[in-house]
């Protein structure tokens, strides 16, 4: 049997802050995401310790929230900037507003902040649908020998979260117009 790795010293606020800064140096995250990462760190320490003191664990969990709150207050973590950046990126890759909103909710972004970050115009949604079509090689980007049923392509876009009107418009575009839309999307 393998021996258990030593748990090390208990997580203090200073150690948790260092871990948070190391995480933020590599990854963009939200306040909720950072709290999840640091909570997992505390849980791993507690699991590696033979008889963890519940008071130490409770103190560490409070310290996790304090560290995250201080980083938000100092501007190191900005959920609105994270949401705006992620929404732009996901829209460019062909994700619908619905898919982007679901992604942001899963990352712990508040609903009001997420709604503010989402593109509100139908042109941006159409551009995302065209990017989706290009990624899936449907509609204007289908191969000439593709004999797929058009309803199947419409279903793919519907499962991607696009409205029927947007999906139909994207599928009916000619390839040159679709490329122009994608160029404008990348410039935005």
Residue, then its C-alpha position, 0 to 999 in steps of 0.5 A: x500500500x502506498x503511504x499517505x502524503x503528509x498534509x502539511x501545515x493548515x491553510x491560513x489566510x496568507x497561504x490561501x491568498x498566495x494560492x489565489x494569486x498563483x491561480x489568478x496568474x494562470x487563469x481568469x476566474x470569477x469570485x465564485x470560481x476562486x472560492x470553489x478552487x480554494x474550498x477544494x484546496x481546504x478539503x484536500x488538506x482536511x482529507x490528507x490530515x488524519x484527524x482534522x480539527x473542525x475549528x481549523x477547517x471552519x476558520x479556513x473556509x472563512x478565510x477563503x471567503x475573506x481572501x476572495x472578497x479582498x481580491x474583488x475589492x482591490x479589483x484583481x477579480x472583476x466578474x463584469x470584465x470576465x463576463x464581457x470577455x468570455x461572452x465576446x469569445x464564446x460569441x465569436x466561436x459560434x455560441x448563442x446568447x442562451x449558451x453564453x448565458x448558461x456558461x456564465x451562470x455555471x462560472x458563478x456570474x450573477x444573472x444581471x452582470x451576465x445579461x449586461x455582458x451579452x450582445x443584445x442585437x440580432x446581428x451579433x446573434x446572426x454572426x454567432x449562428x454563421x460561426x456555428x454553421x462554419x464550425x459544423x460545415x452546414x448551410x453556406x459552408x456545407x460541402x457541395x456533395x452534402x445531401x443532408x436534410x435541411x431540417x437536420x441543420x436547423x435542428x443543430x442550430x436549435x440545439x445550439x440555442x439559436x432562434x428559428x428565425x436566426x437559424x433559417x437566416x444563417x442557413x439561407x445565406x450565400x457563402x460570400x455574405x456569410x464570410x463577410x459576416x464572419x469578418x465583421x464578427x472577428x473585427x468587433 
